[in-house]
Amino acid sequence: MEVHDSLTMETITWQDYEKVEIRVGTIIAVEDFPQARKPAFQIRVDLGEFGVKSSSAQITKLYTKDELLGKQVICVVNFPPKKVADFTSEVLITGFIPCEGEVVLAQPERPVPNGLKLL
């Protein structure tokens, strides 16, 4: 496990942090993504007033499609869209990588309204 020294970590200002739109959404659809270079799913996330957005997520090692349906996730919603093979990823679903190739999703510890901003 890699440990980062806080002295080498780049600092940001509060204004930098305020620019990042981190919001909660609920996964409403999950499909296989065989065209992706690394194993991934194509996911649709309901972000409340921000609409339903697409994401490509490399989370196939720890999660099945059925497990993901209905799960709330924390997303960065203001990155520009990114083309992944023939798919456009509109949001970044966040998570932690404890081991190579494994992603543990970042989630609220209890249900909250879709679209709610992380402070």
Steps between C-alpha positions, in 0.01 A plus 500: 500500500635839402515771766524863393708747698289810565812715448517395134128534436401800290280741692200679350302803606142498623409667169657204313291256703181700442543452123459122530135393481478177700143371512315184597300294255328163475605239246197420283656294218813287455618337177810306403760702307693251284655779285691645798876428521469397866196319646229758566127562517293766326297659778208745509475711818191699607635829638164655585466854364821448296337221299612151412866480401721226355827371638752234406625335819771238551325340796444147367732321746300573815146569369246322284245681285218392732687622813548844347136567410345735755834577668576864579840622388702819528581660164703790365253660259693793353781330311468533122349194328756232415478262206574138599490279190157574348351625830491849654567512874339812650580458871774339709377247755742522795663220693809374674760258356634279782649243257595507134186484287255512791283803560292544817223751433470818705145516634293695751453302821123547479259594218492868400316682218651454155694807388599605853843665508787369711631778722 
